[in-house]
Amino acid sequence: MQCFGFVQTYDTKLKRRLVDLLISQGMQANQAVTFLTDGDDDVRDLPLYLNPESAHLLEGFHVTMRLTVMANMAKSRATR
């Protein structure tokens, strides 16, 4: 397993550099890749750019944060 991080606003050719990085790490053509991300829209597009069989997964912290916000919204609506 290979892990790396990037900052999208810093790199103007993010997709091309990502493909080059993955190829340098041994990724084969048409190989599916699993992305574990924070769910940002730009990051969600990357797996499809690489290969339609690739997967995008939300990592646990951000899933928990989204559920916490939703739970707090539901509580505030119930107390009105």
C-alpha positions in Angstrom: 0.0 0.0 0.0 1.2 3.5 -0.9 0.0 6.6 0.9 0.6 10.3 0.0 -1.0 13.7 0.4 -1.4 16.8 -1.7 -2.8 20.3 -1.6 -4.9 21.0 -4.6 -4.6 24.8 -4.5 -0.9 24.6 -4.7 -0.6 22.4 -7.8 -2.0 23.7 -11.1 -1.6 20.3 -12.9 -2.8 18.1 -10.1 -4.3 15.3 -12.1 -1.2 14.9 -14.4 1.2 14.9 -11.5 -0.9 12.4 -9.6 -0.9 10.0 -12.6 2.8 10.5 -12.9 3.3 9.8 -9.2 1.2 6.6 -9.2 3.0 5.3 -12.3 6.3 5.9 -10.7 5.1 3.9 -7.7 4.2 0.9 -9.9 0.6 1.5 -10.9 -0.4 -0.4 -14.0 -2.6 0.9 -16.8 -6.3 0.4 -15.9 -5.4 -0.5 -12.3 -8.1 0.4 -9.9 -7.0 2.8 -7.1 -8.8 3.4 -3.8 -8.8 7.0 -2.5 -9.3 7.6 1.2 -10.2 11.3 1.4 -12.1 14.1 3.2 -14.8 14.1 0.5 -13.9 17.4 -1.2 -15.5 17.6 -4.7 -12.2 18.0 -6.5 -10.8 14.9 -4.8 -13.9 12.8 -5.6 -13.3 13.4 -9.3 -9.7 12.0 -9.2 -10.6 8.3 -9.0 -12.8 8.5 -12.1 -10.1 10.4 -13.9 -7.7 7.6 -13.3 -10.0 4.6 -13.8 -13.8 4.2 -13.6 -13.2 1.1 -11.5 -11.4 3.1 -8.8 -13.0 3.8 -5.5 -13.5 6.9 -3.3 -14.0 6.4 0.4 -14.5 8.9 3.1 -12.2 8.5 6.0 -13.7 8.1 9.4 -13.1 11.5 11.0 -15.0 13.4 8.2 -17.8 10.9 8.2 -18.1 11.4 12.0 -18.0 15.2 11.6 -20.8 15.1 9.0 -23.0 12.8 11.2 -22.4 15.0 14.2 -23.5 18.1 12.4 -26.6 16.3 11.2 -27.4 15.1 14.7 -27.0 18.6 16.1 -29.3 20.0 13.5 -31.9 17.4 14.3 -31.6 18.1 18.0 -32.0 21.9 17.5 -35.1 21.3 15.3 -36.6 19.0 18.0 -36.3 21.6 20.7 -38.1 24.4 18.8 
